[in-house]
Amino acid sequence: MDAIVTTLGNERDASLSFSWLHQRVRSYSATTRRTSTRAEVWTLGTGIAMTVIGLLVVAAAAWLPARVVEVIAVACLALELSAFLAYFALTIRNDLPEFTRPRETHASEIDEAFAKWQALVGVVYARGNDSCGVTSPVAKRQAYKGSCKRGWVRSDWVEIVAG
């Protein structure tokens, strides 16, 4: 979200249009993709590690006693299968709501994003006595075209004392 806020804060000629909306949705979707949880990464890594260890032990069978190779290979296989099954179960559990309730999931994602956007306030700030051209309200919504610095901040960081 910080990338979106930075982009919006740097746009001088932002206006409400379908192309503007398309750009915002595209950047939002690029920044909100689901990433794997720690448990998913850990179980996948464990499964891969057990596979490698099992293969190395079997490859070294010429130098190890047969019973040791058999025990290690069976243990690695059991751990490998259980880790991969846990990985698939976690992945399915985390991704299933997107497939079973796509509209509901999408709506809740939009609500969450909208709440984040509502929490932002555009600010204009100057040094000294410069009014920055914001001493009176404007008739319609428009991009700030003044010379002062401006940006976006969280609304709970701002105390509104006028208007």
Secondary structure, 3 states (H helix, E strand, C coil): CHHHHHHHHHCCCCCCCHHHHHHHHHHHHHHCCCCCCHHHHHHHHHHHHHHHHHHHHHHCCCCCCHHHHHHHHHHHHHHHHHHHHHHHHHHHHHHHHHHHCHHHHHHHHHHHHHHHHHCEEEEEECCCCCCCCCCCCCCCCCCCCCCCEEEEEEHHHCCCCCC
